[in-house]
């Protein structure tokens, strides 16, 4: 992981979500990070994000549309989660730190 963090290459998997979040002030990167961190548990993820489960499902469908990939695909899900862990560790820690308060 340290080796991957030290490289300046940015994840092509995260780029579409980051761009969409930047342009539309959405929280899709946070949504997918929380969802994957909580083992794809819809109820826990929705509660953590303070949204309804249907809203979470809508966001996950929009994420699939934006990225062209489904989080049901194990290879994609694993790859994007690893990229989140390596590139967004600080942000992930901040999100989960806020959730505990």
N, CA and C atoms as a LAMMPS dump frame, in Angstrom:
ITEM: TIMESTEP
0
ITEM: NUMBER OF ATOMS
303
ITEM: BOX BOUNDS ff ff ff
-5.0000000000000000e+02 5.0000000000000000e+02
-5.0000000000000000e+02 5.0000000000000000e+02
-5.0000000000000000e+02 5.0000000000000000e+02
ITEM: ATOMS id mol type element x y z
1 1 1 N 0.818 -1.187 0
2 1 2 C 0 0 0
3 1 3 C 0.863 1.252 0
4 2 1 N 1.927 1.224 0.78
5 2 2 C 2.816 2.382 0.813
6 2 3 C 3.407 2.652 -0.572
7 3 1 N 3.751 1.59 -1.271
8 3 2 C 4.29 1.741 -2.62
9 3 3 C 3.264 2.417 -3.527
10 4 1 N 1.998 1.982 -3.44
11 4 2 C 0.954 2.565 -4.272
12 4 3 C 0.701 4.023 -3.896
13 5 1 N 0.732 4.342 -2.601
14 5 2 C 0.516 5.725 -2.157
15 5 3 C 1.602 6.656 -2.659
16 6 1 N 2.826 6.139 -2.771
17 6 2 C 3.949 6.986 -3.15
18 6 3 C 3.929 7.359 -4.626
19 7 1 N 3.173 6.647 -5.438
20 7 2 C 3.09 6.97 -6.853
21 7 3 C 2.081 8.093 -7.077
22 8 1 N 2.356 8.926 -8.05
23 8 2 C 1.49 10.076 -8.301
24 8 3 C 0.291 9.731 -9.189
25 9 1 N 0.25 8.516 -9.71
26 9 2 C -0.855 8.1 -10.558
27 9 3 C -2.16 8.166 -9.776
28 10 1 N -3.135 8.79 -10.368
29 10 2 C -4.448 8.87 -9.743
30 10 3 C -5.334 7.772 -10.304
31 11 1 N -6.186 7.265 -9.494
32 11 2 C -7.043 6.146 -9.871
33 11 3 C -8.037 6.519 -10.961
34 12 1 N -8.004 5.792 -12.071
35 12 2 C -9.024 6.024 -13.1
36 12 3 C -10.407 5.541 -12.636
37 13 1 N -10.441 4.715 -11.61
38 13 2 C -11.72 4.255 -11.076
39 13 3 C -12.404 5.333 -10.243
40 14 1 N -11.604 6.126 -9.536
41 14 2 C -12.166 7.169 -8.674
42 14 3 C -12.406 8.475 -9.424
43 15 1 N -11.681 8.69 -10.507
44 15 2 C -11.757 9.964 -11.229
45 15 3 C -13.187 10.362 -11.617
46 16 1 N -13.983 9.465 -12.225
47 16 2 C -15.341 9.898 -12.604
48 16 3 C -16.184 10.334 -11.409
49 17 1 N -16.02 9.664 -10.29
50 17 2 C -16.794 10.036 -9.103
51 17 3 C -16.318 11.363 -8.523
52 18 1 N -15.008 11.552 -8.483
53 18 2 C -14.465 12.808 -7.967
54 18 3 C -14.897 13.982 -8.841
55 19 1 N -14.858 13.777 -10.153
56 19 2 C -15.277 14.833 -11.08
57 19 3 C -16.754 15.15 -10.904
58 20 1 N -17.575 14.13 -10.814
59 20 2 C -19.009 14.347 -10.636
60 20 3 C -19.274 15.068 -9.318
61 21 1 N -18.617 14.63 -8.25
62 21 2 C -18.787 15.284 -6.95
63 21 3 C -18.377 16.751 -7.014
64 22 1 N -17.272 17.019 -7.709
65 22 2 C -16.786 18.392 -7.818
66 22 3 C -17.756 19.257 -8.619
67 23 1 N -18.225 18.742 -9.734
68 23 2 C -19.101 19.517 -10.613
69 23 3 C -20.509 19.692 -10.061
70 24 1 N -21.011 18.679 -9.366
71 24 2 C -22.407 18.7 -8.93
72 24 3 C -22.578 18.787 -7.416
73 25 1 N -21.463 18.924 -6.714
74 25 2 C -21.484 19 -5.251
75 25 3 C -22.254 17.819 -4.648
76 26 1 N -21.995 16.641 -5.208
77 26 2 C -22.62 15.417 -4.708
78 26 3 C -21.652 14.701 -3.77
79 27 1 N -22.094 13.622 -3.19
80 27 2 C -21.288 12.849 -2.232
81 27 3 C -21.133 11.403 -2.682
82 28 1 N -20.95 11.186 -3.975
83 28 2 C -20.889 9.818 -4.478
84 28 3 C -19.635 9.082 -4.022
85 29 1 N -18.504 9.761 -3.943
86 29 2 C -17.29 9.094 -3.466
87 29 3 C -17.472 8.667 -2.012
88 30 1 N -18.018 9.541 -1.192
89 30 2 C -18.277 9.201 0.204
90 30 3 C -19.277 8.052 0.29
91 31 1 N -20.296 8.095 -0.538
92 31 2 C -21.311 7.044 -0.533
93 31 3 C -20.699 5.687 -0.815
94 32 1 N -19.905 5.594 -1.869
95 32 2 C -19.318 4.3 -2.221
96 32 3 C -18.283 3.874 -1.179
97 33 1 N -17.55 4.813 -0.63
98 33 2 C -16.551 4.485 0.392
99 33 3 C -17.217 3.921 1.648
100 34 1 N -18.272 4.56 2.097
101 34 2 C -18.985 4.083 3.285
102 34 3 C -19.633 2.739 3
103 35 1 N -20.289 2.624 1.866
104 35 2 C -20.974 1.38 1.494
105 35 3 C -19.998 0.201 1.47
106 36 1 N -18.842 0.388 0.852
107 36 2 C -17.864 -0.698 0.778
108 36 3 C -17.196 -0.95 2.13
109 37 1 N -16.963 0.1 2.891
110 37 2 C -16.342 -0.054 4.212
111 37 3 C -17.249 -0.803 5.18
112 38 1 N -18.542 -0.677 4.972
113 38 2 C -19.511 -1.362 5.838
114 38 3 C -19.997 -2.66 5.187
115 39 1 N -19.126 -3.281 4.426
116 39 2 C -19.381 -4.601 3.821
117 39 3 C -20.64 -4.645 2.96
118 40 1 N -20.907 -3.559 2.263
119 40 2 C -22.053 -3.472 1.343
120 40 3 C -23.39 -3.689 2.048
121 41 1 N -23.446 -3.312 3.307
122 41 2 C -24.681 -3.429 4.071
123 41 3 C -25.514 -2.161 3.845
124 42 1 N -26.632 -2.327 3.14
125 42 2 C -27.466 -1.169 2.785
126 42 3 C -28.008 -0.434 4.002
127 43 1 N -28.541 -1.184 4.947
128 43 2 C -29.175 -0.569 6.116
129 43 3 C -28.159 0.209 6.959
130 44 1 N -27.016 -0.41 7.239
131 44 2 C -25.982 0.272 8.034
132 44 3 C -25.415 1.481 7.297
133 45 1 N -25.19 1.327 5.999
134 45 2 C -24.628 2.427 5.207
135 45 3 C -25.589 3.609 5.162
136 46 1 N -26.867 3.324 4.933
137 46 2 C -27.864 4.394 4.892
138 46 3 C -27.947 5.096 6.244
139 47 1 N -27.935 4.329 7.323
140 47 2 C -27.992 4.929 8.661
141 47 3 C -26.76 5.789 8.911
142 48 1 N -25.589 5.293 8.52
143 48 2 C -24.356 6.049 8.722
144 48 3 C -24.383 7.359 7.948
145 49 1 N -24.914 7.312 6.721
146 49 2 C -24.97 8.5 5.864
147 49 3 C -26.165 9.403 6.181
148 50 1 N -27.021 8.955 7.1
149 50 2 C -28.233 9.698 7.482
150 50 3 C -29.152 9.915 6.282
151 51 1 N -29.34 8.852 5.508
152 51 2 C -30.241 8.894 4.366
153 51 3 C -31.12 7.65 4.401
154 52 1 N -32.196 7.673 3.635
155 52 2 C -33.089 6.531 3.528
156 52 3 C -32.433 5.465 2.646
157 53 1 N -32.771 4.219 2.882
158 53 2 C -32.219 3.12 2.101
159 53 3 C -32.506 3.297 0.608
160 54 1 N -33.691 3.808 0.264
161 54 2 C -34.013 4.047 -1.149
162 54 3 C -33.101 5.107 -1.755
163 55 1 N -32.736 6.102 -0.981
164 55 2 C -31.808 7.13 -1.453
165 55 3 C -30.439 6.518 -1.712
166 56 1 N -30.017 5.64 -0.832
167 56 2 C -28.743 4.96 -1.026
168 56 3 C -28.786 4.118 -2.298
169 57 1 N -29.871 3.39 -2.505
170 57 2 C -30.006 2.583 -3.726
171 57 3 C -29.949 3.473 -4.969
172 58 1 N -30.608 4.628 -4.915
173 58 2 C -30.568 5.569 -6.03
174 58 3 C -29.132 6.019 -6.29
175 59 1 N -28.422 6.376 -5.235
176 59 2 C -27.031 6.818 -5.392
177 59 3 C -26.161 5.708 -5.984
178 60 1 N -26.325 4.486 -5.511
179 60 2 C -25.527 3.376 -6.034
180 60 3 C -25.822 3.135 -7.514
181 61 1 N -27.082 3.288 -7.899
182 61 2 C -27.431 3.167 -9.32
183 61 3 C -26.819 4.296 -10.143
184 62 1 N -26.826 5.499 -9.603
185 62 2 C -26.209 6.653 -10.294
186 62 3 C -24.697 6.45 -10.412
187 63 1 N -24.08 5.913 -9.374
188 63 2 C -22.637 5.632 -9.4
189 63 3 C -22.337 4.639 -10.52
190 64 1 N -23.175 3.627 -10.669
191 64 2 C -22.996 2.643 -11.744
192 64 3 C -23.143 3.313 -13.112
193 65 1 N -24.086 4.238 -13.242
194 65 2 C -24.261 4.96 -14.503
195 65 3 C -23.054 5.835 -14.821
196 66 1 N -22.562 6.533 -13.818
197 66 2 C -21.438 7.456 -14.008
198 66 3 C -20.162 6.708 -14.355
199 67 1 N -19.916 5.612 -13.661
200 67 2 C -18.668 4.869 -13.859
201 67 3 C -18.762 3.835 -14.978
202 68 1 N -19.974 3.443 -15.314
203 68 2 C -20.147 2.385 -16.303
204 68 3 C -19.846 1.008 -15.743
205 69 1 N -19.713 0.917 -14.424
206 69 2 C -19.399 -0.347 -13.755
207 69 3 C -20.365 -0.567 -12.602
208 70 1 N -20.662 -1.825 -12.346
209 70 2 C -21.549 -2.177 -11.239
210 70 3 C -20.732 -2.615 -10.033
211 71 1 N -21.159 -2.187 -8.867
212 71 2 C -20.503 -2.628 -7.636
213 71 3 C -20.804 -4.09 -7.331
214 72 1 N -21.662 -4.708 -8.121
215 72 2 C -21.921 -6.141 -7.982
216 72 3 C -20.771 -6.958 -8.569
217 73 1 N -19.985 -6.325 -9.435
218 73 2 C -18.813 -6.975 -10.039
219 73 3 C -17.702 -7.023 -8.996
220 74 1 N -17.362 -8.227 -8.553
221 74 2 C -16.398 -8.405 -7.466
222 74 3 C -15.045 -7.776 -7.776
223 75 1 N -14.54 -7.951 -8.985
224 75 2 C -13.237 -7.379 -9.341
225 75 3 C -13.258 -5.855 -9.255
226 76 1 N -14.315 -5.246 -9.797
227 76 2 C -14.44 -3.789 -9.747
228 76 3 C -14.587 -3.302 -8.314
229 77 1 N -15.463 -3.964 -7.554
230 77 2 C -15.699 -3.572 -6.158
231 77 3 C -14.402 -3.621 -5.35
232 78 1 N -13.631 -4.68 -5.548
233 78 2 C -12.36 -4.818 -4.83
234 78 3 C -11.368 -3.748 -5.265
235 79 1 N -11.273 -3.521 -6.561
236 79 2 C -10.319 -2.533 -7.084
237 79 3 C -10.638 -1.118 -6.628
238 80 1 N -11.906 -0.733 -6.705
239 80 2 C -12.255 0.635 -6.309
240 80 3 C -12.078 0.809 -4.796
241 81 1 N -12.366 -0.234 -4.027
242 81 2 C -12.182 -0.137 -2.581
243 81 3 C -10.704 0.012 -2.233
244 82 1 N -9.851 -0.746 -2.902
245 82 2 C -8.407 -0.61 -2.661
246 82 3 C -7.925 0.784 -3.043
247 83 1 N -8.43 1.326 -4.139
248 83 2 C -8.052 2.682 -4.534
249 83 3 C -8.527 3.708 -3.51
250 84 1 N -9.722 3.517 -2.977
251 84 2 C -10.223 4.417 -1.931
252 84 3 C -9.322 4.336 -0.705
253 85 1 N -8.964 3.112 -0.323
254 85 2 C -8.11 2.942 0.853
255 85 3 C -6.73 3.568 0.659
256 86 1 N -6.181 3.484 -0.538
257 86 2 C -4.836 4.009 -0.754
258 86 3 C -4.823 5.506 -1.037
259 87 1 N -5.792 6.001 -1.788
260 87 2 C -5.778 7.415 -2.169
261 87 3 C -6.571 8.321 -1.239
262 88 1 N -7.533 7.782 -0.558
263 88 2 C -8.44 8.61 0.243
264 88 3 C -8.461 8.216 1.714
265 89 1 N -7.359 7.676 2.213
266 89 2 C -7.307 7.212 3.6
267 89 3 C -7.657 8.333 4.577
268 90 1 N -7.066 9.488 4.402
269 90 2 C -7.335 10.616 5.295
270 90 3 C -8.79 11.023 5.266
271 91 1 N -9.351 11.09 4.066
272 91 2 C -10.757 11.461 3.915
273 91 3 C -11.663 10.4 4.531
274 92 1 N -11.324 9.15 4.326
275 92 2 C -12.092 8.04 4.893
276 92 3 C -12.077 8.099 6.419
277 93 1 N -10.912 8.342 6.986
278 93 2 C -10.799 8.468 8.443
279 93 3 C -11.624 9.638 8.952
280 94 1 N -11.633 10.733 8.203
281 94 2 C -12.414 11.899 8.599
282 94 3 C -13.913 11.568 8.568
283 95 1 N -14.367 10.928 7.502
284 95 2 C -15.788 10.568 7.402
285 95 3 C -16.211 9.666 8.547
286 96 1 N -15.391 8.669 8.858
287 96 2 C -15.776 7.756 9.932
288 96 3 C -15.587 8.398 11.296
289 97 1 N -14.683 9.348 11.419
290 97 2 C -14.534 10.095 12.665
291 97 3 C -15.754 10.959 12.925
292 98 1 N -16.274 11.582 11.861
293 98 2 C -17.498 12.403 11.985
294 98 3 C -18.697 11.565 12.351
295 99 1 N -18.754 10.346 11.827
296 99 2 C -19.901 9.472 12.074
297 99 3 C -20 9.005 13.511
298 100 1 N -18.923 9.033 14.232
299 100 2 C -18.915 8.568 15.628
300 100 3 C -19.304 9.666 16.604
301 101 1 N -19.272 10.888 16.148
302 101 2 C -19.557 11.998 17.049
303 101 3 C -21.037 12.139 17.33
